[in-house]
Amino acid sequence: MASNRLVCRECHLVNDADAETCSSCASSSLTEDWAGYVVIAHPEESEIATEMQVTEPGAYALKVR
């Protein structure tokens, strides 16, 4: 996962570097200032996904500034 990717400030989904809006929630609030990520494959079975309030599979940033 490249560090130049953009992360949504709303849902924490990691998006491509050329994205203008989040591919999950359509927010235009994207940032390069984030740290750590987790890949969630089965959110319905994941305690981490429940804690992060994630309902869709994908890569999510742990800390977004």
CNS distance restraints for C-alpha pairs under 8 A (distance, minus, plus):
assign (resid   1 and name CA) (resid   5 and name CA) 7.81 0.50 0.50
assign (resid   3 and name CA) (resid  32 and name CA) 7.80 0.50 0.50
assign (resid   4 and name CA) (resid  17 and name CA) 5.94 0.50 0.50
assign (resid   4 and name CA) (resid  32 and name CA) 6.48 0.50 0.50
assign (resid   5 and name CA) (resid  14 and name CA) 6.67 0.50 0.50
assign (resid   5 and name CA) (resid  15 and name CA) 5.97 0.50 0.50
assign (resid   5 and name CA) (resid  16 and name CA) 5.21 0.50 0.50
assign (resid   5 and name CA) (resid  17 and name CA) 4.28 0.50 0.50
assign (resid   5 and name CA) (resid  32 and name CA) 6.52 0.50 0.50
assign (resid   6 and name CA) (resid  14 and name CA) 5.95 0.50 0.50
assign (resid   6 and name CA) (resid  15 and name CA) 5.18 0.50 0.50
assign (resid   6 and name CA) (resid  16 and name CA) 6.11 0.50 0.50
assign (resid   6 and name CA) (resid  17 and name CA) 5.38 0.50 0.50
assign (resid   6 and name CA) (resid  19 and name CA) 7.37 0.50 0.50
assign (resid   6 and name CA) (resid  30 and name CA) 5.80 0.50 0.50
assign (resid   6 and name CA) (resid  31 and name CA) 5.27 0.50 0.50
assign (resid   6 and name CA) (resid  32 and name CA) 5.00 0.50 0.50
assign (resid   7 and name CA) (resid  12 and name CA) 5.66 0.50 0.50
assign (resid   7 and name CA) (resid  13 and name CA) 5.63 0.50 0.50
assign (resid   7 and name CA) (resid  14 and name CA) 4.53 0.50 0.50
assign (resid   7 and name CA) (resid  15 and name CA) 5.74 0.50 0.50
assign (resid   7 and name CA) (resid  22 and name CA) 7.91 0.50 0.50
assign (resid   7 and name CA) (resid  30 and name CA) 5.32 0.50 0.50
assign (resid   7 and name CA) (resid  31 and name CA) 5.34 0.50 0.50
assign (resid   7 and name CA) (resid  32 and name CA) 6.44 0.50 0.50
assign (resid   7 and name CA) (resid  33 and name CA) 7.92 0.50 0.50
assign (resid   7 and name CA) (resid  34 and name CA) 7.04 0.50 0.50
assign (resid   7 and name CA) (resid  60 and name CA) 7.93 0.50 0.50
assign (resid   7 and name CA) (resid  61 and name CA) 6.87 0.50 0.50
assign (resid   7 and name CA) (resid  64 and name CA) 7.43 0.50 0.50
assign (resid   8 and name CA) (resid  12 and name CA) 4.75 0.50 0.50
assign (resid   8 and name CA) (resid  13 and name CA) 5.50 0.50 0.50
assign (resid   8 and name CA) (resid  14 and name CA) 6.70 0.50 0.50
assign (resid   8 and name CA) (resid  15 and name CA) 7.38 0.50 0.50
assign (resid   8 and name CA) (resid  22 and name CA) 5.98 0.50 0.50
assign (resid   8 and name CA) (resid  27 and name CA) 7.05 0.50 0.50
assign (resid   8 and name CA) (resid  28 and name CA) 7.71 0.50 0.50
assign (resid   8 and name CA) (resid  29 and name CA) 5.96 0.50 0.50
assign (resid   8 and name CA) (resid  30 and name CA) 4.51 0.50 0.50
assign (resid   8 and name CA) (resid  31 and name CA) 6.52 0.50 0.50
assign (resid   9 and name CA) (resid  29 and name CA) 5.76 0.50 0.50
assign (resid   9 and name CA) (resid  30 and name CA) 5.82 0.50 0.50
assign (resid   9 and name CA) (resid  31 and name CA) 6.86 0.50 0.50
assign (resid   9 and name CA) (resid  64 and name CA) 6.43 0.50 0.50
assign (resid   9 and name CA) (resid  65 and name CA) 7.72 0.50 0.50
assign (resid  10 and name CA) (resid  25 and name CA) 7.90 0.50 0.50
assign (resid  10 and name CA) (resid  27 and name CA) 7.08 0.50 0.50
assign (resid  10 and name CA) (resid  29 and name CA) 7.26 0.50 0.50
assign (resid  11 and name CA) (resid  24 and name CA) 7.90 0.50 0.50
assign (resid  11 and name CA) (resid  25 and name CA) 7.09 0.50 0.50
assign (resid  11 and name CA) (resid  54 and name CA) 7.95 0.50 0.50
assign (resid  12 and name CA) (resid  60 and name CA) 5.29 0.50 0.50
assign (resid  12 and name CA) (resid  61 and name CA) 5.26 0.50 0.50
assign (resid  12 and name CA) (resid  62 and name CA) 7.45 0.50 0.50
assign (resid  12 and name CA) (resid  64 and name CA) 7.02 0.50 0.50
assign (resid  13 and name CA) (resid  22 and name CA) 7.42 0.50 0.50
assign (resid  13 and name CA) (resid  24 and name CA) 7.23 0.50 0.50
assign (resid  13 and name CA) (resid  58 and name CA) 7.12 0.50 0.50
assign (resid  13 and name CA) (resid  59 and name CA) 6.00 0.50 0.50
assign (resid  13 and name CA) (resid  60 and name CA) 4.47 0.50 0.50
assign (resid  13 and name CA) (resid  61 and name CA) 6.37 0.50 0.50
assign (resid  14 and name CA) (resid  58 and name CA) 7.88 0.50 0.50
assign (resid  14 and name CA) (resid  59 and name CA) 5.62 0.50 0.50
assign (resid  14 and name CA) (resid  60 and name CA) 5.45 0.50 0.50
assign (resid  14 and name CA) (resid  61 and name CA) 6.36 0.50 0.50
assign (resid  15 and name CA) (resid  19 and name CA) 6.45 0.50 0.50
assign (resid  15 and name CA) (resid  22 and name CA) 6.54 0.50 0.50
assign (resid  15 and name CA) (resid  23 and name CA) 6.96 0.50 0.50
assign (resid  20 and name CA) (resid  28 and name CA) 6.22 0.50 0.50
assign (resid  20 and name CA) (resid  30 and name CA) 7.66 0.50 0.50
assign (resid  21 and name CA) (resid  26 and name CA) 5.26 0.50 0.50
assign (resid  21 and name CA) (resid  27 and name CA) 5.40 0.50 0.50
assign (resid  21 and name CA) (resid  28 and name CA) 4.38 0.50 0.50
assign (resid  21 and name CA) (resid  29 and name CA) 7.26 0.50 0.50
assign (resid  21 and name CA) (resid  30 and name CA) 7.12 0.50 0.50
assign (resid  22 and name CA) (resid  26 and name CA) 4.57 0.50 0.50
assign (resid  22 and name CA) (resid  27 and name CA) 5.25 0.50 0.50
assign (resid  22 and name CA) (resid  28 and name CA) 6.37 0.50 0.50
assign (resid  22 and name CA) (resid  29 and name CA) 7.88 0.50 0.50
assign (resid  22 and name CA) (resid  30 and name CA) 7.25 0.50 0.50
assign (resid  31 and name CA) (resid  64 and name CA) 7.85 0.50 0.50
assign (resid  31 and name CA) (resid  65 and name CA) 7.72 0.50 0.50
assign (resid  33 and name CA) (resid  64 and name CA) 6.33 0.50 0.50
assign (resid  33 and name CA) (resid  65 and name CA) 5.56 0.50 0.50
assign (resid  34 and name CA) (resid  61 and name CA) 6.67 0.50 0.50
assign (resid  34 and name CA) (resid  62 and name CA) 7.68 0.50 0.50
assign (resid  34 and name CA) (resid  63 and name CA) 5.52 0.50 0.50
assign (resid  34 and name CA) (resid  64 and name CA) 4.42 0.50 0.50
assign (resid  34 and name CA) (resid  65 and name CA) 5.91 0.50 0.50
assign (resid  35 and name CA) (resid  61 and name CA) 6.48 0.50 0.50
assign (resid  35 and name CA) (resid  62 and name CA) 6.35 0.50 0.50
assign (resid  35 and name CA) (resid  63 and name CA) 5.17 0.50 0.50
assign (resid  35 and name CA) (resid  64 and name CA) 6.64 0.50 0.50
assign (resid  36 and name CA) (resid  61 and name CA) 5.68 0.50 0.50
assign (resid  36 and name CA) (resid  62 and name CA) 5.28 0.50 0.50
assign (resid  36 and name CA) (resid  63 and name CA) 6.51 0.50 0.50
assign (resid  37 and name CA) (resid  59 and name CA) 6.54 0.50 0.50
assign (resid  37 and name CA) (resid  60 and name CA) 5.32 0.50 0.50
assign (resid  37 and name CA) (resid  61 and name CA) 4.13 0.50 0.50
assign (resid  37 and name CA) (resid  62 and name CA) 5.15 0.50 0.50
assign (resid  37 and name CA) (resid  63 and name CA) 7.94 0.50 0.50
assign (resid  38 and name CA) (resid  59 and name CA) 5.64 0.50 0.50
assign (resid  38 and name CA) (resid  60 and name CA) 5.40 0.50 0.50
assign (resid  38 and name CA) (resid  61 and name CA) 6.46 0.50 0.50
assign (resid  38 and name CA) (resid  62 and name CA) 6.97 0.50 0.50
assign (resid  39 and name CA) (resid  57 and name CA) 7.62 0.50 0.50
assign (resid  39 and name CA) (resid  58 and name CA) 5.66 0.50 0.50
assign (resid  39 and name CA) (resid  59 and name CA) 4.27 0.50 0.50
assign (resid  39 and name CA) (resid  60 and name CA) 6.32 0.50 0.50
assign (resid  40 and name CA) (resid  46 and name CA) 7.65 0.50 0.50
assign (resid  40 and name CA) (resid  49 and name CA) 6.94 0.50 0.50
assign (resid  40 and name CA) (resid  57 and name CA) 5.22 0.50 0.50
assign (resid  40 and name CA) (resid  58 and name CA) 5.39 0.50 0.50
assign (resid  40 and name CA) (resid  59 and name CA) 6.23 0.50 0.50
assign (resid  40 and name CA) (resid  60 and name CA) 7.63 0.50 0.50
assign (resid  41 and name CA) (resid  57 and name CA) 4.91 0.50 0.50
assign (resid  41 and name CA) (resid  58 and name CA) 6.50 0.50 0.50
assign (resid  42 and name CA) (resid  46 and name CA) 6.31 0.50 0.50
assign (resid  42 and name CA) (resid  56 and name CA) 7.97 0.50 0.50
assign (resid  42 and name CA) (resid  57 and name CA) 6.15 0.50 0.50
assign (resid  43 and name CA) (resid  49 and name CA) 5.24 0.50 0.50
assign (resid  43 and name CA) (resid  50 and name CA) 7.23 0.50 0.50
assign (resid  43 and name CA) (resid  54 and name CA) 6.48 0.50 0.50
assign (resid  43 and name CA) (resid  55 and name CA) 5.59 0.50 0.50
assign (resid  43 and name CA) (resid  56 and name CA) 6.29 0.50 0.50
assign (resid  43 and name CA) (resid  57 and name CA) 6.09 0.50 0.50
assign (resid  44 and name CA) (resid  49 and name CA) 7.55 0.50 0.50
assign (resid  44 and name CA) (resid  50 and name CA) 7.75 0.50 0.50
assign (resid  44 and name CA) (resid  55 and name CA) 6.96 0.50 0.50
assign (resid  46 and name CA) (resid  50 and name CA) 6.33 0.50 0.50
assign (resid  47 and name CA) (resid  51 and name CA) 6.20 0.50 0.50
assign (resid  48 and name CA) (resid  52 and name CA) 6.11 0.50 0.50
assign (resid  49 and name CA) (resid  53 and name CA) 5.74 0.50 0.50
assign (resid  49 and name CA) (resid  54 and name CA) 4.83 0.50 0.50
assign (resid  49 and name CA) (resid  55 and name CA) 7.04 0.50 0.50
assign (resid  50 and name CA) (resid  54 and name CA) 6.22 0.50 0.50
assign (resid  50 and name CA) (resid  55 and name CA) 7.91 0.50 0.50
